[in-house]
Structures are given as C-alpha cells and as structure tokens.
Amino acid sequence: MKIEVTINGQKTVLEVAADELLADTLRAAGFASIRRGCDTTNCGLCTVWIDGKPTLSCATLSARMDGHDITTIEGVAGEAEAFARLLVAEGGEQCGFCSPGFIMTVLAMKRELADPTDEAITHYLTGNLCRCTGYMGQLRAVKKFLEVRS
Amino acid sequence: MKLVGKGVPKIDGLAIATGKPLYTEDLAPANALVVKILHSPHASARIKAIDTAVAEGVEGVACVLTHKDVPKVRFTLAGQTYPEPSPYDRLILEDLVRYVGDEVAIVAAVDERTAQRALELIKVDYEVLTPVLDFEQAIGHPSVVHPETDLHCNFDIGHDRLRNIAATHKVEVGDIAAELAASDVVVEETYYTQAQAQAMMETYRAFSYLDHAGRLVVVSSTQIPFHVRRHLARALELPASRIRVIKPRIGGGFGGKQTAVVEIFAAIVTLRTGRPAKIVYERKETFTATNSRHAMRLKVRLGADRGGLIRAIDVQCLSDTGAYGEHAPTVFSVAGEKSLPLYNKARAVRYAGHAVYTNKLPAGAMRGYGATQGCFAVESAVNKLADALGIDPCELRRKNIIRAGEIDIYHNRILGSSSLDRCIERGRELIGWLDKYPRRDLGGKVRAVGMAVTMQGSGIAGIDTASAEVRLNDDGNYTLLLGSTDMGTGSDTILAQMAAEVLETSMDTIIVHAADTDVSPFDTGSYASSTAYVTGMAVVKAAGELREKIIVAAAALMNAAPAEVTFDGSILTGPAGATITLAELAQRSVVGPDRRQLSGYASHGSPVSPPPFVAGFAEVEIDKETGKVELLDYIAVIDCGTVVNPNLARIQAEGGLVQGIGLALYEDVKYDERGALQTNSFMTYKIPSRKDIGTVRVFFEESYEPTGPFGAKSIGEVVNNTPAPAIVHAVRNAIGAWLTRLPLTPEKVYAAMVK
C-alpha cells in the first residue's frame, strides 16, 4: 500500500507492505542511522520521533504512519552533532551502535523536561540500553548538554 | 608527553554517534541475497531425511544448502592463533544436531520475506536423541555429544570425546595436600557462575561477494579478520589467497565476535551462487545460536596460617563448553592462571579440572575469559577466609598480594609492575570502609560493603604477534596501517596517539586504516586484552623506525651525519642551521629516480603478559522483606600501567564494571527441560539498564609497565571481574549468609536470609 509521510520535513510517498515495520521502511528508504537491536521493544536503538514524540520504529507499523511526521537523527543533524560532540568528549559513545536512538531520546527529553534531576534524566532514558559504556559517561554528557542550554 | 595521557576524543566518534553508514549492514550491496539459517528445535537429534524441494521451488530462492552440500572438513570457529588449541569439532552443516539452535540448513533468497518462507518449507525428519543438559552429569554420560571419529585436536588438550570431555588441564606447584594439612585454617566452598550473553548491541552479521579477480570478499563485524580468513579457507577448502576479509566499524564485540559465527554462511552462498550475500542475525538467534560465557563450577580450598598468610590454594573447576569446544581449553586455563597468582605467599597451588560438552549453546570467548569466573570463586573464598580468621579483608589482601619484583609461583615469572596495594588503600578510603564495614542496619533495609581484587593479562605471552606500519605520505602526513580491530573501545585512537607521540605530530596528520586482510599488516585481532599492549608496542616500534629513517633521509640531503640532525615533528635541522620541512622531505622522497617512500614497519609479540589489577568495592542495600539487592555505589581503583587516554580508559572501565554487575545481579540464563534457551531476548534476559547500576566510580593508580608502550598495560577485560565477588561479599556482610551461585536474584538472597 501507499503511505504519504513527512520524513525530516520532506513529504514522501512510500510503498509498504501491510505488515512492514517502520524501522525496515526507513532503512530501506536510505536512513542508515536506524538500527535494530532487539525486536522486543527493549533496547531503544530504533528510536525516531513520530509527530515529535520518541517512538520505537521496530514496533510501529509503517501503514499506520500515513499522514504522520517522522524525524530521524538525519533530520536534526545540527543539534545531534552538538550533543554528539559532548558525548564523544566523554567517550560515551563507544561502539556507537546505540547512539542514534539514544541521541533522539536525549533531544526529545530536552524538549520535554525543564531542569530535570539526575533521577528524572535516568528515568527518561531507561528504555535506551547500552552494553558498552556503563551509562555513567552518557549521564555526564547529558548533564553538560542541559547546562549548555541554560 | 604531548598526546599519550590525554583524553583525545575518538577519531570515529562523531560519525558513529550520529548514525553515518559505517557498519557492516550499512555497506552491503543492495542486491545481496538474504541468507537465513534453519536452526534445530532439538537439543540432540540425527537428521534422517531433509526435503528441500518445495523450498527451492519458491520464486526468488537462490539456494538451499544442507549437510549434503557442504565440505566435510572439521574446523573450529575460535578466533585464535594457528594452530588453535580449540578442538576441530565442527562441520558447516552436519546430519547430527547438538543443541537447540544448531544449524540445519542455509537458505538464500532475493529478500527476507522469501528466505523466511523458504525456511518454513524445508521438511526435516529427525530422530530425536537423549541430550546431556546438566554439565555436572556430562562426564561419562551415556549420551555422547561428539560421537564422530574425525574430530581433530592440534594439541593434546586432554580431549576425551567418548566421555564428553573437551579439555583437561592441571597445574600443580608444591605439595597441596601437605600445605592444606599444615594450615591453621582451611576454608572450602563450591561456587557456580552462569553462562553470560555478550549482548553486544550490533548482532552478528557479514556479507560477501566475488571481486573483479573472482576472489571471495567477506565483510564482517569481527574482532579477528585474519583468523576469519583462515577459518574460511579451511572450512570452505579454498586457498587463503582467494579470500579477503574486511572489518568495518563494529557495534560491540565483548569476545563474542572472537568466534566466527556467521561469516561462513554468507561466504558459502556466494561461492555456490556467484552472487553477493548477506546474513544478519536477529537478537533471538544471537542469544540462542551463537556463543556465551562458559558456565563453571569451581570448588576452592584455601589454607592459611593464624597470622593470615595464605599458604595453599586449590581450585577444582568444571566448565560447560556446550555443544562445541570453541575456547574450551583456554578459557578453562585462564580461570586459574589469572586468579591464583594474586596471592603469592602460597607455598602450594593447584588448579585442575575439565571443560565438558553438553547439548547446549556453545560457550566461547567473553570479556574476562575465565578470569571472571576464577576471580569470583577465589575472591569469595578469600573473603570467607577473612571471616574465619577475623581479619579485615583489605588487610588480608595487603598481607598476601603479589608485589612488583616478586616471582609468581604459578608462572615462575617476575611481576614487572603493580600498584594493587595502593588501589586497595585508595578504594577503601573512597568507599568509606572504616565507617561502613561490615553493615549498617536501617530497619527494613540493611546496607553493607564488600570488596574484591583481580588481575588479568595483556596479550597472550609468547603466542600472539601484532604488526604495524607507518608510512610518510607525499604531503607530510602519515598513514598508520593496523590489523587490530577497534570494536568501540577506541583502540584506533589510542594507537594513533602513540604514533603521533613518537613522531611528535598531531592527531589530524595520522590516517588510521584497519582492518583489511589484503592491506593490513598481520595482527591476531583484538582479544586477550592485547591491543593497547601488543599492537601498541608494534606501533611504537614502527613509528620509531620511521622517525629514524626521516632523520637519515634529511641528513643525506644536508650532507650531514644523522646524529647531527634534529627533528621536532615538522622541521629537520642540521649543522650550520640547515633546515628542511617534513613536508618537503616527504615530497622529495616520492619524486624522481632513486627515491624511496619512507615507512616504518614492526612486529611485536611479548614473552610476558603483564597483569593489570583492580580493587573493587561495592556498597549494597538489601530489602529484608524481598531479598532485592540494590547496588548503591561501586568503586574501582585500577592499575593499567600508564593511562594512555583517561576518558576512553574510564569508559572502558565503567562499561566493564556494569557487565560485571549484570553478571552478579541480573543476567540469568535459563533452559527448559528439553534444552531450549528460555532467556532468548532482552525481555527475558536482563542486562543492566541505567536504573539498575547505582553509582559507578572509577579511579586510576598508575604504575609503569617496563614491557608496555609508554608503560601501558591492558584495561579491557580486567574491569569485568571484581563486581561479582565484591557484591557477594557485601551481601554476605548484610545478611550473614554466603551466596555461591550467580546471579543474586531476590529469590536466592531471600532464601539465604531466612535459612
């Protein structure tokens, strides 16, 4: 079936199968940042924004996206890079495979929460797993990022 | 030093963090066939018949391969230096399946949907056999996991096929029985460590194609490109010269990718069809059909005198290698080799036992590589000994640990560097040991602290070799060619730091290339904590050689002796103020007749494997009503020699500690009665999330390792080892009972508490 979606501000018509998942649709459309890590909605790697809300693209049917607005990290490149610089300065990306989904959640958090505590930050980001870094460096980077804003 | 010791950001950090197409799957050709594997539903079964006709008839299916269609030469998938100590006990596909998940057929089709459909249409008639599932019952079990007679071992590893023994190992120094008998205090306990999933975020994947010369090119997310090439050559009966293996960015390895899990499947499809092929394992396949940490049972006996000197250490170990013997003998030996030498007042030590086959997921390499298991058992026993002697466990370590300059009884080698004594002292202060040890009862909850120390190695002594080349390019920058594999650790960056330090240049003038078996100098790969130490030394030597050649070349142009020329990284200065820039020298080295591009090339292997050390301290809070253990604080003080890049070292440490915390508290491996892995997703197998870990704090107590590059030792694995014993110790101090089986689930803690 055909769906009309806006991806990173660009209106696009895509042909998708009825059971196709958004993560696969987006990768097939050339968005290499989309990663799948689990297939069970546990890891957060595939996080994109749908109408501005961080959402797991591996658990979203593409067919349901007709008329919706999708943002991948490629669509917020400047802001993503600003945070990525802080993350990389901490060494908090390590293998980097989980970073795009993690960064999309961080950027969404920044929009959603005002002056969050460490606990609130950790709570917001809990759905994003990382096996490399042990999370502490990511927290340091997030806190620096939030300070930069204020 | 200008660069070594600085927290330089990773050279590929920004690109990988922002999702650029750099990983294996991103680079696969769009027309690659999709390869899928039919996995066995049975733990042990003979394939009586397999019918692929219907599957092959599906439009878009390129090939369906079964045991009838593959070479009959046995191999190992263990990524180890040839000749590998692991048994050659595999075929690509076989008519006998040995665990739930074992490969039965390979399907390749134009897309995923078609491949999946074809998989479902393969009809297999199995004769189901009785499996061996309990590793403590494996030796002498009536069911034999490997009945085949063509199994081969390169060494005498004590393999006893008919008794399900994959490897036997024994080290004994001194008279253990006499020393135990003469000890004032003897403690004894049996400990169990579970299998653990590496759980790297990028699952296993590879793609392959034939190049312009008809050679097989395999691109893989692997830690061991050169070993993969050798595996492929053997298993596919192809000359290694016909194979090229390329490693792009890797989304985590943790030892899992030291075993070549999927490369052969893509490669055989390309060979059979002539077409590009790719294979990407799903998470469920990664849990059920790849490899994990070896589960172990370790019986420890410690003997000590009244004054607290440990005189005898005896460890009897049984290791579960599952259906295949990848890394079985070596993980087994490391469990003793990296835990017993810590206590060097011992007059007798013994480490012995077997790695056994069972009809379960094969075990393989995982961060810590046996040292994690050995450390858990020995450190728990040492803490138990401290209890028995009434000595503070930090004080007991102070009395017994090996010191720099001592000869260790286990290896009979001199320890070149250690600051473990300072690590213990500092960690003790940072956690507030004097105020918190052993416990504080808060009413409904109780808080307590615990500790452990550990050691690992740096590279494999006397075996592994790394090579590196540094070239001076035409415009005065450098190319650093490596065969090691950065799997996210930042090794490409720290190796560039080392080269830049020697050449007195900046990071941006060093181009790093790794790894491609056609181009890269040979390197055994990134494992055994070898990259910073072994490859690092090769880089230092190669850069040093190039530096000398640059000076010699400049001296020739100036008609001077090399000793008269100085080089500050950009300008060469000779007698009477003559100068030439590096850029000019570089240009002149590649123009005209009788020129020679300058390069440094070196190989390095080490006769020793200097251990890094960690002192780990845990503070836990236990809910008395539920038995839930909450980790409040974890402190690790680390001796990795010179810290080459503090930011990257700290992250390596934090990440390794959290994997150790997962092993201690959460990561539970469960099979059903038929031998199917129940914990086959992140839904059921819980790795720590950011809410589970409390505060993890890392500190360094530098030492100087004389055999390491700039005094450095390794850090990758050692950080994995202390959490389990330190947390078990803290739990013991909280509730008064020792737990001996990981992980410390609330059920186990509660049961221990009320017993």
Interface residues (C-beta under 8 A of the other chain):
Chain A: A17 A32 S33 I34 R35 G37 C38 D39 T40 N42 C43 L45 T72 I73 E74 A77 A80 E81 A84 R85 L87 V88 A89 E90 G91 G92 E93 Q94 C95 G96 F97 C98 S99 P100 I103 T122 H123 L125 T126 N128 L129 C130 R131 C132 T133 G134 Y135 M136 G137 Q138 L139
Chain B: G7 P9 K10 D12 G13 L14 I16 A17 T18 G19 K20 P21 Y23 D26 R113 Q198 A199 M200 M201 E202 T203 R249 I250 G251 G252 F254 E282 R283 K284 M487 G488 T489 G490 N645 N647 L648 R650 I651 A653 E654 G655 G656 L657 V658 Q659 S681 F682 M683 I687 S689 R690 K691 I693 T695 V696
